[in-house]
Amino acid sequence: MRAGLLAALLGAGGAAAPAAASTPEAWAQLFRAAEAACLAATGLAEARVEGAPVDFSAHVLVLVRGRWPQPHMTGAPPAAFACLYAKADGSAEAHERRLP
């Protein structure tokens, strides 16, 4: 189910309409929490968020790029992950993006 949702989100190019925010501070806090959880969920070294988080009704989509931490992956192209942060429980699930 999540894989299908993730594919749909990535296929849509993140073109979802944002919901109304309660306050700018609340949005900033939500996005900081989502970014921190997603950076940790990837397990990448030198991980960084790409672009702005995308808000959906129950999740926040965060795109992350970094390098693989395993020594045998030295020199490999950067890894790219899409991560869904669940607003309800603060969990994050990250999956590698394999783009052509």
N, C-alpha and C positions, 0 to 999 in steps of 0.2 A: 504494500500500500504506500509506504513512504517513498519507495523507489519510484513509483508511478507519479506521486505528487512532486517529487524532486525533478523528474524528467519534464513534467508539465510546467513547472516553474521556470526551469532553465530554457525550455523551448519557447516560452512566452517572452523571453528576454527581460524578465523582471518588470513587465509592463502592467503592474497591478496598481490600482488607485489606492492611495494611502487613506487610512481611516482618520477620523478627526482625533487630534491629540487633546489630552486634558490640559497639559501645559508643556511648553518647550522643555522645561526641566525634566518632566516625566518621560518625554520621548528620549532625551539625551541619556537618562539613567537606564531606560530599557535597552537602547542601542549599545551602551557601554557594557551592560551585563551580557547581551547577546554576543558581542565581539569577544569579550574575555572568555566566555564559555566555548565559543567556536574555535578560538585560537588554541585553547587547551585540548579540545576534542580532536584536532588534526594530528597532534603529536609532532608537528613539523618544527625544524630548527629555523630560527630567523623568520618566523611566520609573521605575515602582515595582512591586514584586511585590504581587499581590493574594492574600491568604490564605496558607495553608501549602502547600509543595510536596507533591505526591502521588507516592509511590514505587511503581513497578512493577518487575517482575523485571529488565528491561533498560534502562528509561528512568525519568526523573523528569519529571513534568508540572508546569510552572510557568506561572501566569497572570500576565500583565503588562499594565499600563495606563500610558499616558503621552500626550504630545501629539505631533502630527506636527511634524517639524523644518522642513519646507519653509515659506518665508515666505507663499506663497499659501494655506496651510492655517491661518493665524492665525484664531482664532475658531471653528474646526471643533470638533465634539464630540471628546472624548478617544478615542484609539484603544485597542483591546483586542486582545491577542494571546494565543494559547495556544502554548506552547513545549515541545518534547520535548528533553530533555537525554539523550544517549546515555552510559550509564555506561562502556561499553567503551572509547570513544575520546575522550570529553569534548566531542563536537560538540553543537551546539544548532541546532534547526530551528524557526523561529517562523512562525506563520500567523495572519493577522488573524481575530479572532472577529467575526462579524456576527450580533448577537443582535437579535431582534425588539423 
